[in-house]
Amino acid sequence: MSQQVPEDFPRNVTPASLAGAHPKLAGRLIDGKFVVGLTEEERFERWDICEDLAQQLIGVARKEASKHPEHSRDVTLERVRRGIEGKRWTSAVETDWLMARLRCLLEW
C-alpha cells in the first residue's frame, strides 16, 4: 500500500500547535503506541484522494484555459487552486502537492 504513495507526498498534513512553555508533540494512541502524524494507511488514503482529485481536475483546468484564453497557465492554475481551497477538501500542504501534480499531469 505505502509503496504506491510518492515520496514527495506530505507525511504530516495537520501539524499541531500546542500551548505551553515546553515543546510538545501532538500524538494519538493507536494499538498501544503513540503515533505522531499520519499512519501509513491514513497517508495512503489522503494521497489516493489527492491523486483522484488531480486526475479529475485535468478536465477542469483545460476547460478553464479554453474558456479564458487570455489567462496564462499560472493564472488558470491559481483559479483552480482557489476553487479547491474554497471547498476545504485538502490541507494546505496537500493542496501544494495537488497543484504540483496537476501541473505535471497537464505538462504545464
GIPE-V746385 format. One record per backbone hydrogen bond with DSSP energy under -0.5 kcal/mol. CO is the residue of the C=O (numbers start at 1). NH is the residue of the N-H. Records with the same first field share a line. If there is no record, write none. Layout:
CO->NH + NH
//
This chain:
1->4
2->5
6->9
11->13 + 38
16->18
25->27
28->30 + 35
30->33
33->30 + 35
35->28 + 37
39->43
40->44
41->45
42->46
43->47
44->48
45->49
46->50
47->51
48->52
49->53
50->54
51->55
52->56
53->57
54->58
55->58 + 59
56->60
57->61
58->62
59->63
60->64
61->65
62->66
63->67
64->68
66->69
68->71
72->76
73->77
74->78
75->79
76->80
77->81
78->82
79->83
80->84
81->85
82->86
83->87
84->87 + 88 + 89
91->95
92->96
93->97
94->98
95->99
96->100
97->101
98->102
99->103
100->104
101->105
102->106
103->107 + 108
104->107
//
